[in-house]
Amino acid sequence: MIDYGNKLSSILIFWEKFAKVLWKYLSFSLADNVFSITKVFSISIEHDGIYIVIGTKIFWKTSIKYFKKFPLEKDNALTPEHFAAAVSKAMDETDTAKAFFVLSIPRSWTIVEVAEFPVTVKENLSNVISYELDRLTPLTPKMLITIIK
C-alpha cells in the first residue's frame, strides 16, 4: 500500500527547495557583493612588529597574495621612518596601484568616548557632533597640529 502522506510531503519539500533556488536566481542583482573585484592592502601595527597582508577578491574567490612581518627593533618603539620603510618596501614588492588601504592600530593608541544626544538635535546633527568632538577630545588644536605634522 502506498503512503500518500509521505509522498505528498516529499513533493512539497522538493518544490519548496526548487522555489528557493529559483527565487535566488530571479532576484539576482549586479550590485551584490558576490561579483565584486577588489584588492586590499592591509597594515596591522602590533606590539612585536608590522604585519602587511595583501589580498584580492575576484567574484566569489578570496585569496592572499602577500603576507610579511616587519619586526620592530629590539627595545625600540615604532618610529614613523620604520613604518614608512616597511610599507614602501611592501608596495615595491607588489603591484598595489589601485588597492584599498586598511590600517589597524592598537587599541591603546585610540581615544574612545561615548556621547548620547537627545532626539531634538536631529535637525542640526553635524554641528552638534562637531561641538561634541571639540569638547570631548582631550587634545588642544595646537596638539592636533603637532600630531598631524
N, CA, C and O atoms as a MOPAC input file, in Angstrom:
PM7 MOZYME 1SCF
protein

 N      0.82800 1    -1.17400 1     0.00000 1
 C      0.00000 1     0.00000 1     0.00000 1
 C      0.88200 1     1.25100 1     0.00000 1
 O      1.88600 1     1.29400 1     0.71100 1
 N      0.53100 1     2.23600 1    -0.76400 1
 C      1.31800 1     3.45700 1    -0.92100 1
 C      0.93500 1     4.45700 1     0.16700 1
 O     -0.24500 1     4.68800 1     0.42900 1
 N      1.95900 1     5.04900 1     0.79700 1
 C      1.73300 1     6.05800 1     1.83600 1
 C      1.69800 1     7.42800 1     1.16100 1
 O      2.73900 1     8.02600 1     0.89000 1
 N      0.48900 1     7.91500 1     0.89500 1
 C      0.32100 1     9.17800 1     0.17000 1
 C      0.77200 1    10.38400 1     0.99900 1
 O      1.17900 1    11.39700 1     0.42900 1
 N      0.71100 1    10.30000 1     2.28700 1
 C      1.14800 1    11.40500 1     3.14300 1
 C      2.64100 1    11.66500 1     3.00600 1
 O      3.05600 1    12.81800 1     2.89400 1
 N      3.46000 1    10.60700 1     3.01400 1
 C      4.90600 1    10.76800 1     2.85300 1
 C      5.26000 1    11.24400 1     1.45900 1
 O      6.15200 1    12.07600 1     1.29400 1
 N      4.55600 1    10.71200 1     0.43100 1
 C      4.82300 1    11.14800 1    -0.95000 1
 C      4.50600 1    12.62800 1    -1.11300 1
 O      5.29500 1    13.37600 1    -1.69000 1
 N      3.35000 1    13.05100 1    -0.60300 1
 C      2.95900 1    14.45400 1    -0.70400 1
 C      3.94900 1    15.34300 1     0.04300 1
 O      4.30600 1    16.41800 1    -0.43800 1
 N      4.38800 1    14.90100 1     1.20600 1
 C      5.35800 1    15.66000 1     1.98700 1
 C      6.68000 1    15.80200 1     1.23600 1
 O      7.25200 1    16.89200 1     1.20900 1
 N      7.17400 1    14.73100 1     0.62800 1
 C      8.43600 1    14.81500 1    -0.11400 1
 C      8.29900 1    15.68600 1    -1.35700 1
 O      9.24400 1    16.38000 1    -1.73100 1
 N      7.13200 1    15.65700 1    -2.00100 1
 C      6.91200 1    16.52000 1    -3.17100 1
 C      6.89100 1    17.97900 1    -2.74600 1
 O      7.47100 1    18.82400 1    -3.42700 1
 N      6.24100 1    18.28900 1    -1.64300 1
 C      6.20600 1    19.67100 1    -1.15200 1
 C      7.59500 1    20.16000 1    -0.75700 1
 O      7.94900 1    21.30700 1    -1.03100 1
 N      8.38000 1    19.30400 1    -0.12000 1
 C      9.75600 1    19.68000 1     0.24100 1
 C     10.57700 1    19.95000 1    -1.01500 1
 O     11.34800 1    20.90900 1    -1.04700 1
 N     10.42600 1    19.11800 1    -2.05900 1
 C     11.14900 1    19.32500 1    -3.31900 1
 C     10.77500 1    20.66500 1    -3.93900 1
 O     11.65800 1    21.41200 1    -4.36000 1
 N      9.46100 1    20.98900 1    -4.00400 1
 C      9.03100 1    22.23600 1    -4.62500 1
 C      9.45900 1    23.45200 1    -3.80800 1
 O      9.74000 1    24.51300 1    -4.36500 1
 N      9.50800 1    23.29300 1    -2.48800 1
 C      9.98100 1    24.39200 1    -1.65000 1
 C     11.45300 1    24.69000 1    -1.91700 1
 O     11.83200 1    25.85600 1    -2.03200 1
 N     12.28100 1    23.66500 1    -2.01700 1
 C     13.69900 1    23.85500 1    -2.33800 1
 C     13.86600 1    24.45400 1    -3.72500 1
 O     14.68400 1    25.35000 1    -3.93300 1
 N     13.07800 1    23.94900 1    -4.67400 1
 C     13.15400 1    24.46100 1    -6.04200 1
 C     12.76700 1    25.94200 1    -6.08400 1
 O     13.40100 1    26.73000 1    -6.78600 1
 N     11.73100 1    26.31900 1    -5.33600 1
 C     11.28600 1    27.71300 1    -5.31600 1
 C     12.35100 1    28.61800 1    -4.70400 1
 O     12.54200 1    29.73700 1    -5.17800 1
 N     13.04900 1    28.16300 1    -3.66300 1
 C     14.11800 1    28.95900 1    -3.05400 1
 C     15.25700 1    29.19400 1    -4.02900 1
 O     15.77400 1    30.30600 1    -4.13200 1
 N     15.65500 1    28.13200 1    -4.75500 1
 C     16.73100 1    28.27100 1    -5.74500 1
 C     16.29000 1    29.18400 1    -6.87100 1
 O     17.05800 1    30.03800 1    -7.31400 1
 N     15.06500 1    29.01400 1    -7.33800 1
 C     14.54200 1    29.85800 1    -8.41700 1
 C     14.48800 1    31.31600 1    -7.98500 1
 O     14.85200 1    32.20300 1    -8.75800 1
 N     14.03900 1    31.57500 1    -6.75600 1
 C     13.97100 1    32.95100 1    -6.26200 1
 C     15.36300 1    33.56600 1    -6.15000 1
 O     15.54400 1    34.75400 1    -6.41500 1
 N     16.34300 1    32.75800 1    -5.75900 1
 C     17.71700 1    33.24900 1    -5.63800 1
 C     18.21800 1    33.76900 1    -6.97900 1
 O     18.87000 1    34.81200 1    -7.03700 1
 N     17.92300 1    33.06100 1    -8.04000 1
 C     18.38100 1    33.48700 1    -9.36900 1
 C     17.51100 1    34.57000 1    -9.97500 1
 O     18.01500 1    35.41700 1   -10.71200 1
 N     16.23200 1    34.56800 1    -9.68800 1
 C     15.36500 1    35.62100 1   -10.22300 1
 C     15.59000 1    36.95800 1    -9.53200 1
 O     15.39200 1    38.00600 1   -10.14600 1
 N     15.99300 1    36.94400 1    -8.28300 1
 C     16.23400 1    38.18700 1    -7.55200 1
 C     17.70700 1    38.60000 1    -7.59400 1
 O     18.14400 1    39.40000 1    -6.76700 1
 N     18.46200 1    38.07500 1    -8.52600 1
 C     19.88600 1    38.36700 1    -8.68300 1
 C     20.09200 1    39.84100 1    -9.00400 1
 O     19.35000 1    40.41900 1    -9.79800 1
 N     21.09800 1    40.44500 1    -8.38600 1
 C     21.41900 1    41.84700 1    -8.61900 1
 C     22.91200 1    41.98500 1    -8.89600 1
 O     23.73500 1    41.35700 1    -8.23100 1
 N     23.25100 1    42.80500 1    -9.87400 1
 C     24.66200 1    43.04400 1   -10.17300 1
 C     25.34300 1    43.85700 1    -9.07500 1
 O     26.57100 1    43.92200 1    -9.02000 1
 N     24.55800 1    44.47100 1    -8.21000 1
 C     25.12100 1    45.24800 1    -7.10900 1
 C     25.51400 1    44.36400 1    -5.92100 1
 O     26.07000 1    44.85900 1    -4.94100 1
 N     25.23100 1    43.07300 1    -6.00100 1
 C     25.60100 1    42.17400 1    -4.90600 1
 C     27.11100 1    42.12900 1    -4.75400 1
 O     27.84800 1    42.25400 1    -5.73100 1
 N     27.56100 1    41.95100 1    -3.52900 1
 C     28.98600 1    41.90000 1    -3.21600 1
 C     29.65100 1    40.64000 1    -3.76500 1
 O     30.87900 1    40.56600 1    -3.81600 1
 N     28.86900 1    39.66000 1    -4.17100 1
 C     29.41800 1    38.40100 1    -4.67400 1
 C     30.25200 1    38.64100 1    -5.92700 1
 O     31.22800 1    37.92800 1    -6.16100 1
 N     29.89000 1    39.61700 1    -6.72400 1
 C     30.54200 1    39.82700 1    -8.00700 1
 C     31.49800 1    41.01200 1    -8.01400 1
 O     31.74600 1    41.59500 1    -9.06900 1
 N     32.03500 1    41.37500 1    -6.86100 1
 C     32.96000 1    42.49700 1    -6.80400 1
 C     34.39200 1    42.03500 1    -7.05600 1
 O     34.74300 1    40.87800 1    -6.82100 1
 N     35.19800 1    42.95800 1    -7.53400 1
 C     36.62100 1    42.70900 1    -7.76800 1
 C     37.37700 1    43.79100 1    -6.99700 1
 O     37.26600 1    44.97600 1    -7.31100 1
 N     38.14700 1    43.37800 1    -5.98600 1
 C     38.86600 1    44.34300 1    -5.16600 1
 C     40.24900 1    43.81900 1    -4.79600 1
 O     40.50600 1    42.61500 1    -4.79600 1
 N     41.12100 1    44.75800 1    -4.48600 1
 C     42.43900 1    44.44200 1    -3.94900 1
 C     42.60300 1    45.26700 1    -2.67600 1
 O     42.36700 1    46.47500 1    -2.67300 1
 N     43.01200 1    44.60000 1    -1.59300 1
 C     43.11600 1    45.26900 1    -0.29100 1
 C     44.53700 1    45.14600 1     0.23300 1
 O     45.10600 1    44.05400 1     0.25100 1
 N     45.10400 1    46.25800 1     0.65500 1
 C     46.43300 1    46.35300 1     1.25800 1
 C     46.19500 1    46.62900 1     2.73200 1
 O     45.83000 1    47.74600 1     3.10000 1
 N     46.39400 1    45.63800 1     3.57400 1
 C     46.08100 1    45.74900 1     4.99800 1
 C     47.36400 1    45.84900 1     5.81700 1
 O     48.26700 1    45.02400 1     5.67300 1
 N     47.44000 1    46.86400 1     6.67600 1
 C     48.59500 1    47.09200 1     7.53500 1
 C     48.11900 1    46.99600 1     8.98100 1
 O     47.20000 1    47.70700 1     9.39000 1
 N     48.74500 1    46.11800 1     9.74500 1
 C     48.38100 1    45.95900 1    11.14700 1
 C     49.60800 1    46.22600 1    12.01500 1
 O     50.63300 1    45.55800 1    11.88000 1
 N     49.49200 1    47.20300 1    12.89900 1
 C     50.57600 1    47.53100 1    13.82200 1
 C     50.33500 1    46.74400 1    15.10800 1
 O     49.31100 1    46.91800 1    15.76900 1
 N     51.26800 1    45.89600 1    15.45000 1
 C     51.16800 1    45.07600 1    16.65600 1
 C     52.34400 1    45.39500 1    17.57700 1
 O     53.23200 1    46.16200 1    17.20600 1
 N     52.35400 1    44.80900 1    18.77400 1
 C     53.41500 1    45.08200 1    19.74600 1
 C     54.76100 1    44.50600 1    19.30200 1
 O     55.80700 1    44.98500 1    19.74100 1
 N     54.75000 1    43.48300 1    18.43600 1
 C     56.01400 1    42.86800 1    18.01500 1
 C     56.42400 1    43.21300 1    16.58600 1
 O     57.45900 1    42.73900 1    16.11700 1
 N     55.64700 1    44.01500 1    15.89800 1
 C     56.03700 1    44.38900 1    14.54700 1
 C     54.86600 1    44.87000 1    13.70500 1
 O     53.75400 1    45.06800 1    14.19600 1
 N     55.15100 1    45.05100 1    12.42800 1
 C     54.15800 1    45.49300 1    11.46600 1
 C     53.84300 1    44.31700 1    10.55200 1
 O     54.74300 1    43.72000 1     9.96300 1
 N     52.57000 1    43.99200 1    10.43900 1
 C     52.13400 1    42.90800 1     9.56900 1
 C     51.44800 1    43.51800 1     8.35900 1
 O     50.56400 1    44.36400 1     8.49200 1
 N     51.86500 1    43.07800 1     7.17500 1
 C     51.26500 1    43.57200 1     5.94700 1
 C     50.71400 1    42.38300 1     5.17900 1
 O     51.42000 1    41.41000 1     4.91400 1
 N     49.44000 1    42.48300 1     4.82700 1
 C     48.75700 1    41.43600 1     4.07600 1
 C     48.08200 1    42.09100 1     2.88200 1
 O     47.39800 1    43.10500 1     3.02000 1
 N     48.28000 1    41.50600 1     1.71700 1
 C     47.61800 1    41.98400 1     0.50500 1
 C     46.75900 1    40.84300 1    -0.00700 1
 O     47.24400 1    39.73700 1    -0.24600 1
 N     45.48600 1    41.12700 1    -0.16900 1
 C     44.55100 1    40.12000 1    -0.63500 1
 C     43.72900 1    40.63400 1    -1.78800 1
 O     43.56200 1    41.84100 1    -1.96300 1
 N     43.21700 1    39.70900 1    -2.57500 1
 C     42.34300 1    40.06000 1    -3.68300 1
 C     41.05200 1    39.27900 1    -3.57800 1
 O     41.01300 1    38.17000 1    -3.04400 1
 N     40.00100 1    39.87900 1    -4.09800 1
 C     38.71300 1    39.20900 1    -4.18300 1
 C     38.21900 1    39.38000 1    -5.61000 1
 O     37.89100 1    40.48500 1    -6.04400 1
 N     38.17400 1    38.28900 1    -6.31500 1
 C     37.66500 1    38.30300 1    -7.67500 1
 C     36.41400 1    37.43700 1    -7.68500 1
 O     36.48100 1    36.22200 1    -7.49700 1
 N     35.28900 1    38.07000 1    -7.90400 1
 C     33.97000 1    37.44500 1    -7.81700 1
 C     33.80200 1    36.81400 1    -6.44100 1
 O     33.76900 1    37.55200 1    -5.45700 1
 N     33.70000 1    35.55500 1    -6.31800 1
 C     33.47900 1    34.91600 1    -5.01400 1
 C     34.74300 1    34.29000 1    -4.44800 1
 O     34.69200 1    33.68300 1    -3.37800 1
 N     35.87900 1    34.41800 1    -5.13200 1
 C     37.11800 1    33.80700 1    -4.67300 1
 C     38.00300 1    34.86100 1    -3.99700 1
 O     38.34600 1    35.88100 1    -4.59500 1
 N     38.35900 1    34.59400 1    -2.75400 1
 C     39.24400 1    35.46700 1    -1.98400 1
 C     40.58500 1    34.77500 1    -1.82400 1
 O     40.64000 1    33.59400 1    -1.48000 1
 N     41.67400 1    35.50900 1    -2.07400 1
 C     42.99700 1    34.90500 1    -1.92800 1
 C     43.98400 1    35.91500 1    -1.36200 1
 O     43.87800 1    37.11800 1    -1.59900 1
 N     44.94800 1    35.39400 1    -0.60500 1
 C     46.01800 1    36.21100 1    -0.03000 1
 C     47.20200 1    36.13500 1    -0.98500 1
 O     47.72200 1    35.05500 1    -1.26400 1
 N     47.61900 1    37.29500 1    -1.48100 1
 C     48.72800 1    37.34600 1    -2.44500 1
 C     50.07000 1    37.63200 1    -1.78400 1
 O     51.11500 1    37.28500 1    -2.33500 1
 N     50.05700 1    38.25800 1    -0.61600 1
 C     51.30400 1    38.69000 1     0.02000 1
 C     51.07500 1    38.75000 1     1.51600 1
 O     50.05500 1    39.26100 1     1.97700 1
 N     52.02500 1    38.22900 1     2.27000 1
 C     51.99700 1    38.32800 1     3.73200 1
 C     53.42700 1    38.46400 1     4.21700 1
 O     54.28700 1    37.65200 1     3.87500 1
 N     53.67900 1    39.49000 1     5.01200 1
 C     55.02700 1    39.67600 1     5.53300 1
 C     54.96500 1    40.39300 1     6.87200 1
 O     54.13600 1    41.27700 1     7.08900 1
 N     55.86700 1    39.98900 1     7.76800 1
 C     56.00700 1    40.63900 1     9.06500 1
 C     57.31300 1    41.41700 1     9.06600 1
 O     58.37000 1    40.88900 1     8.71800 1
 N     57.22100 1    42.67000 1     9.46000 1
 C     58.39500 1    43.52400 1     9.61900 1
 C     58.58900 1    43.72500 1    11.11200 1
 O     57.89200 1    44.54300 1    11.71200 1
 N     59.52500 1    42.99500 1    11.73500 1
 C     59.68200 1    43.08100 1    13.19700 1
 C     60.24900 1    44.43200 1    13.62400 1
 O     60.96400 1    45.09800 1    12.87600 1
 N     59.90600 1    44.80700 1    14.84200 1
 C     60.45000 1    46.03600 1    15.41800 1
 C     61.85700 1    45.77600 1    15.92200 1
 O     62.21000 1    44.64900 1    16.27000 1
 N     62.65600 1    46.83800 1    15.95800 1
 C     63.99900 1    46.70000 1    16.50200 1
 C     63.90900 1    46.45700 1    18.00700 1
 O     62.98100 1    46.92700 1    18.66500 1
 N     64.86300 1    45.73300 1    18.53600 1
 C     64.85400 1    45.33800 1    19.94700 1
 C     64.78400 1    46.56100 1    20.85900 1
 O     65.56900 1    47.49600 1    20.70500 1
 N     63.85300 1    46.55800 1    21.80200 1
 C     63.69000 1    47.59500 1    22.82600 1
 C     63.47500 1    48.99300 1    22.25000 1
 O     63.76900 1    49.98600 1    22.91600 1
 N     62.96500 1    49.08100 1    21.02300 1
 C     62.68100 1    50.38000 1    20.41400 1
 C     61.20100 1    50.46700 1    20.06800 1
 O     60.58300 1    49.47800 1    19.67400 1
 N     60.64700 1    51.65700 1    20.22000 1
 C     59.25400 1    51.87700 1    19.83800 1
 C     59.16000 1    52.05400 1    18.31900 1
 O     60.16400 1    52.29000 1    17.64800 1
 N     57.98100 1    51.94000 1    17.81000 1
 C     57.75800 1    52.13000 1    16.37700 1
 C     57.98200 1    53.59100 1    16.01100 1
 O     57.42500 1    54.49400 1    16.63500 1
 N     58.79700 1    53.80800 1    15.00000 1
 C     59.05100 1    55.16700 1    14.51700 1
 C     58.35700 1    55.35500 1    13.17600 1
 O     58.14300 1    54.38200 1    12.45300 1
 N     58.00300 1    56.58500 1    12.83200 1
 C     57.39000 1    56.82900 1    11.52600 1
 C     58.29000 1    56.39000 1    10.36800 1
 O     57.79900 1    55.93100 1     9.33700 1
 N     59.59900 1    56.53200 1    10.53800 1
 C     60.53000 1    56.13500 1     9.47900 1
 C     60.49400 1    54.62100 1     9.25000 1
 O     60.48900 1    54.16500 1     8.10700 1
 N     60.46800 1    53.84300 1    10.34000 1
 C     60.40300 1    52.37800 1    10.22100 1
 C     59.07800 1    51.95800 1     9.58500 1
 O     59.04600 1    51.06100 1     8.74200 1
 N     57.99800 1    52.60100 1     9.98900 1
 C     56.68800 1    52.29500 1     9.42300 1
 C     56.65700 1    52.59800 1     7.92500 1
 O     56.20400 1    51.77500 1     7.13000 1
 N     57.14200 1    53.78700 1     7.54400 1
 C     57.14200 1    54.17500 1     6.13200 1
 C     58.03300 1    53.25200 1     5.30900 1
 O     57.68600 1    52.90400 1     4.18000 1
 N     59.17500 1    52.85200 1     5.86000 1
 C     60.07600 1    51.94700 1     5.13600 1
 C     59.42100 1    50.58600 1     4.91700 1
 O     59.55800 1    50.00300 1     3.84100 1
 N     58.71400 1    50.07400 1     5.91900 1
 C     58.05600 1    48.77500 1     5.78400 1
 C     56.95100 1    48.82200 1     4.72800 1
 O     56.83700 1    47.92200 1     3.89700 1
 N     56.14800 1    49.86800 1     4.76900 1
 C     55.04500 1    49.97900 1     3.80900 1
 C     55.57300 1    50.19200 1     2.39600 1
 O     55.06600 1    49.58500 1     1.45300 1
 N     56.58200 1    51.04300 1     2.23200 1
 C     57.11400 1    51.27600 1     0.88800 1
 C     57.81200 1    50.03100 1     0.34000 1
 O     57.75300 1    49.77400 1    -0.86200 1
 N     58.46900 1    49.25800 1     1.19800 1
 C     59.09400 1    48.01300 1     0.74500 1
 C     58.03400 1    47.03000 1     0.25500 1
 O     58.20500 1    46.38800 1    -0.78200 1
 N     56.93300 1    46.91500 1     1.00900 1
 C     55.85100 1    46.02600 1     0.58400 1
 C     55.21100 1    46.50900 1    -0.70800 1
 O     54.84600 1    45.69600 1    -1.55800 1
 N     55.07000 1    47.81000 1    -0.86500 1
 C     54.48400 1    48.34700 1    -2.09600 1
 C     55.40900 1    48.12200 1    -3.28500 1
 O     54.94100 1    47.87700 1    -4.39700 1
 N     56.74000 1    48.20500 1    -3.05800 1
 C     57.69200 1    47.94800 1    -4.13900 1
 C     57.67700 1    46.48500 1    -4.56400 1
 O     57.85900 1    46.17600 1    -5.74100 1
 N     57.45800 1    45.57900 1    -3.60300 1
 C     57.46100 1    44.15200 1    -3.90900 1
 C     56.17700 1    43.68800 1    -4.59400 1
 O     56.14800 1    42.61400 1    -5.19500 1
 N     55.13100 1    44.48000 1    -4.50900 1
 C     53.84200 1    44.09000 1    -5.09600 1
 C     53.30200 1    45.20600 1    -5.96800 1
 O     53.78900 1    46.33700 1    -5.92700 1
 N     52.28500 1    44.87400 1    -6.76100 1
 C     51.61200 1    45.86600 1    -7.59100 1
 C     50.34100 1    46.30700 1    -6.87600 1
 O     49.30800 1    45.64200 1    -6.96200 1
 N     50.42200 1    47.41100 1    -6.18300 1
 C     49.28000 1    47.87100 1    -5.39200 1
 C     48.82800 1    49.26000 1    -5.81500 1
 O     48.49300 1    50.09600 1    -4.97500 1
 N     48.81900 1    49.50000 1    -7.11500 1
 C     48.46500 1    50.82600 1    -7.60100 1
 C     47.02500 1    51.20300 1    -7.27500 1
 O     46.75500 1    52.34200 1    -6.89700 1
 N     46.10800 1    50.26600 1    -7.41600 1
 C     44.69600 1    50.58300 1    -7.20800 1
 C     44.10100 1    49.72300 1    -6.09600 1
 O     43.08100 1    49.06500 1    -6.30000 1
 N     44.71200 1    49.72500 1    -4.95500 1
 C     44.24400 1    48.91000 1    -3.83100 1
 C     43.56500 1    49.78900 1    -2.79300 1
 O     43.84700 1    50.98300 1    -2.69100 1
 N     42.66800 1    49.18700 1    -2.02600 1
 C     42.10900 1    49.82700 1    -0.85400 1
 C     43.08900 1    49.60200 1     0.29100 1
 O     43.60300 1    48.49600 1     0.45700 1
 N     43.34800 1    50.62500 1     1.07000 1
 C     44.28600 1    50.51100 1     2.18500 1
 C     43.51100 1    50.47900 1     3.49500 1
 O     42.59800 1    51.27400 1     3.71900 1
 N     43.89800 1    49.53900 1     4.35600 1
 C     43.28300 1    49.38800 1     5.67500 1
 C     44.40600 1    49.44200 1     6.70300 1
 O     45.37400 1    48.68700 1     6.61300 1
 N     44.27400 1    50.33400 1     7.67800 1
 C     45.27500 1    50.46100 1     8.74200 1
 C     44.63900 1    50.06200 1    10.06000 1
 O     43.60800 1    50.60800 1    10.45500 1
 N     45.25200 1    49.11800 1    10.72900 1
 C     44.78400 1    48.65300 1    12.03500 1
 C     45.81300 1    49.06500 1    13.07500 1
 O     46.98600 1    48.70200 1    12.98800 1
 N     45.35200 1    49.83500 1    14.06700 1
 C     46.26500 1    50.30900 1    15.09900 1
 C     45.89000 1    49.68200 1    16.43700 1
 O     44.75400 1    49.24000 1    16.61100 1
 N     46.81500 1    49.63700 1    17.37600 1
 C     46.49900 1    49.07100 1    18.69800 1
 C     45.43500 1    49.89200 1    19.42200 1
 O     45.35800 1    51.11000 1    19.26000 1
 N     44.63000 1    49.21900 1    20.20900 1
 C     43.56600 1    49.90200 1    20.95000 1
 C     44.13600 1    50.93800 1    21.91300 1
 O     43.48500 1    51.94700 1    22.18500 1
 N     45.33200 1    50.70800 1    22.42900 1
 C     45.91400 1    51.65500 1    23.38100 1
 C     46.24700 1    52.99700 1    22.71800 1
 O     46.47900 1    53.98200 1    23.41800 1
 N     46.27300 1    53.05100 1    21.40200 1
 C     46.54200 1    54.29300 1    20.68900 1
 C     45.26900 1    55.09100 1    20.41100 1
 O     45.34200 1    56.21700 1    19.92000 1
 N     44.13200 1    54.53200 1    20.71300 1
 C     42.87400 1    55.18100 1    20.35900 1
 C     42.26100 1    55.89700 1    21.54600 1
 O     42.60600 1    55.63400 1    22.69800 1
 N     41.35300 1    56.80000 1    21.24800 1
 C     40.57900 1    57.50300 1    22.25100 1
 C     39.12700 1    57.09900 1    22.03100 1
 O     38.56800 1    57.33900 1    20.96100 1
 N     38.52000 1    56.48900 1    23.03400 1
 C     37.14400 1    56.02300 1    22.91100 1
 C     36.27900 1    56.78700 1    23.90300 1
 O     36.52700 1    56.75100 1    25.10800 1
 N     35.27700 1    57.46900 1    23.40200 1
 C     34.31800 1    58.21100 1    24.22000 1
 C     32.92300 1    57.93400 1    23.68100 1
 O     32.72800 1    57.80300 1    22.47200 1
 N     31.96500 1    57.84700 1    24.57600 1
 C     30.57500 1    57.64600 1    24.18800 1
 C     29.82600 1    58.95100 1    24.43800 1
 O     29.92900 1    59.54500 1    25.51200 1
 N     29.07400 1    59.38500 1    23.43200 1
 C     28.27900 1    60.60100 1    23.57100 1
 C     26.84000 1    60.25900 1    23.22700 1
 O     26.56800 1    59.63100 1    22.20400 1
 N     25.92000 1    60.67700 1    24.08900 1
 C     24.49900 1    60.45500 1    23.85300 1
 C     23.84700 1    61.79500 1    23.57100 1
 O     24.10800 1    62.78700 1    24.25100 1
 N     22.97600 1    61.80800 1    22.53400 1
 C     22.30500 1    63.03200 1    22.12300 1
 C     20.79600 1    62.87100 1    22.26900 1
 O     20.26300 1    61.78000 1    22.06700 1
 N     20.10800 1    63.95400 1    22.62000 1
 C     18.64200 1    63.87700 1    22.62600 1
 C     18.10500 1    63.88700 1    21.19500 1
 O     18.82200 1    64.23400 1    20.25600 1
 N     16.86800 1    63.51200 1    21.04300 1
 C     16.25300 1    63.43400 1    19.72400 1
 C     16.14100 1    64.81900 1    19.08300 1
 O     16.09100 1    64.91800 1    17.85700 1
 N     16.10200 1    65.86600 1    19.86400 1
 C     15.91000 1    67.21900 1    19.34100 1
 C     17.08500 1    67.72600 1    18.50900 1
 O     16.92500 1    68.70800 1    17.78400 1
 N     18.25800 1    67.09600 1    18.58400 1
 C     19.40700 1    67.57300 1    17.81600 1
 C     19.45100 1    66.97200 1    16.41400 1
 O     20.40200 1    67.20200 1    15.66800 1
 N     18.44200 1    66.21700 1    16.06100 1
 C     18.43100 1    65.51800 1    14.77900 1
 C     18.55900 1    66.47100 1    13.58400 1
 O     19.21300 1    66.13800 1    12.59600 1
 N     17.94500 1    67.63800 1    13.66900 1
 C     17.98500 1    68.57600 1    12.54200 1
 C     19.36700 1    69.20900 1    12.35900 1
 O     19.73300 1    69.58200 1    11.24500 1
 N     20.12600 1    69.33100 1    13.43100 1
 C     21.41100 1    70.02400 1    13.39800 1
 C     22.52700 1    69.08600 1    13.85000 1
 O     23.41500 1    69.49100 1    14.60000 1
 N     22.48400 1    67.84800 1    13.39800 1
 C     23.36800 1    66.80600 1    13.91500 1
 C     24.84800 1    67.06200 1    13.60800 1
 O     25.69500 1    66.81900 1    14.46800 1
 N     25.17500 1    67.53700 1    12.42400 1
 C     26.58600 1    67.73700 1    12.08300 1
 C     27.23700 1    68.79300 1    12.97100 1
 O     28.37900 1    68.61100 1    13.39300 1
 N     26.54900 1    69.87800 1    13.26500 1
 C     27.10900 1    70.90500 1    14.15500 1
 C     27.24600 1    70.40100 1    15.58800 1
 O     28.21200 1    70.73000 1    16.27600 1
 N     26.28000 1    69.60500 1    16.03500 1
 C     26.33000 1    69.06600 1    17.39500 1
 C     27.49700 1    68.09300 1    17.53300 1
 O     28.20800 1    68.11400 1    18.53800 1
 N     27.69300 1    67.25300 1    16.54400 1
 C     28.80800 1    66.30000 1    16.59100 1
 C     30.13600 1    67.03800 1    16.56800 1
 O     31.06200 1    66.67100 1    17.29100 1
 N     30.23900 1    68.07500 1    15.74500 1
 C     31.46400 1    68.87900 1    15.70400 1
 C     31.75100 1    69.52100 1    17.06600 1
 O     32.88900 1    69.51700 1    17.53400 1
 N     30.71700 1    70.06700 1    17.69000 1
 C     30.88200 1    70.67400 1    19.01400 1
 C     31.31000 1    69.62500 1    20.03700 1
 O     32.21500 1    69.87100 1    20.83400 1
 N     30.65900 1    68.44400 1    20.02100 1
 C     30.98100 1    67.39100 1    20.98200 1
 C     32.40100 1    66.86700 1    20.77900 1
 O     33.08900 1    66.56900 1    21.75500 1
 N     32.84500 1    66.75100 1    19.54300 1
 C     34.22000 1    66.31800 1    19.29500 1
 C     35.21600 1    67.31100 1    19.86800 1
 O     36.22100 1    66.92600 1    20.46600 1
 N     34.92700 1    68.59300 1    19.67900 1
 C     35.80300 1    69.61700 1    20.26600 1
 C     35.79400 1    69.54500 1    21.78200 1
 O     36.83300 1    69.71500 1    22.41900 1
 N     34.63400 1    69.29700 1    22.36200 1
 C     34.50300 1    69.26000 1    23.81300 1
 C     35.10400 1    68.00100 1    24.42200 1
 O     35.73700 1    68.07400 1    25.47600 1
 N     34.91900 1    66.83100 1    23.77700 1
 C     35.34400 1    65.55900 1    24.35200 1
 C     36.78300 1    65.17900 1    24.04500 1
 O     37.39000 1    64.40300 1    24.78400 1
 N     37.33000 1    65.71100 1    22.97700 1
 C     38.68700 1    65.35400 1    22.60900 1
 C     39.65900 1    66.02400 1    23.56900 1
 O     39.60400 1    67.24100 1    23.74900 1
 N     40.54700 1    65.25500 1    24.18700 1
 C     41.44900 1    65.83800 1    25.18600 1
 C     42.62400 1    66.58400 1    24.56700 1
 O     43.51200 1    67.03400 1    25.29100 1
 N     42.65000 1    66.72100 1    23.28000 1
 C     43.77900 1    67.37500 1    22.61700 1
 C     43.40200 1    68.79600 1    22.25900 1
 O     42.29000 1    69.05300 1    21.79700 1
 N     44.32500 1    69.72000 1    22.47000 1
 C     44.10100 1    71.10000 1    22.07500 1
 C     44.38100 1    71.22900 1    20.58300 1
 O     45.04800 1    70.36100 1    20.01900 1
 N     43.89900 1    72.27600 1    19.92500 1
 C     44.18900 1    72.44800 1    18.49900 1
 C     45.68600 1    72.47300 1    18.19300 1
 O     46.11000 1    71.98400 1    17.14600 1
 N     46.48600 1    73.03500 1    19.09300 1
 C     47.93600 1    73.06700 1    18.89200 1
 C     48.51400 1    71.64600 1    18.90500 1
 O     49.38900 1    71.32100 1    18.10200 1
 N     48.01500 1    70.79500 1    19.82800 1
 C     48.47500 1    69.40700 1    19.88100 1
 C     48.06600 1    68.64500 1    18.62400 1
 O     48.83700 1    67.83000 1    18.11600 1
 N     46.86100 1    68.90300 1    18.11900 1
 C     46.40500 1    68.21900 1    16.90400 1
 C     47.28200 1    68.57200 1    15.71500 1
 O     47.61400 1    67.70600 1    14.90500 1
 N     47.65900 1    69.84600 1    15.60600 1
 C     48.52600 1    70.28000 1    14.51200 1
 C     49.87800 1    69.60300 1    14.62900 1
 O     50.45300 1    69.20000 1    13.61800 1
 N     50.40000 1    69.47000 1    15.84400 1
 C     51.68400 1    68.80700 1    16.05600 1
 C     51.60600 1    67.34000 1    15.65900 1
 O     52.53900 1    66.81500 1    15.05200 1
 N     50.49900 1    66.66900 1    15.99300 1
 C     50.35000 1    65.25900 1    15.65600 1
 C     50.23400 1    65.08100 1    14.15200 1
 O     50.80600 1    64.14000 1    13.60100 1
 N     49.51000 1    65.95700 1    13.47800 1
 C     49.32200 1    65.83900 1    12.02900 1
 C     50.61400 1    66.06000 1    11.29200 1
 O     50.86500 1    65.40900 1    10.27700 1
 N     51.45200 1    66.97200 1    11.78000 1
 C     52.74200 1    67.23200 1    11.11100 1
 C     53.57200 1    65.99900 1    11.23700 1
 O     54.70400 1    65.96400 1    10.75400 1

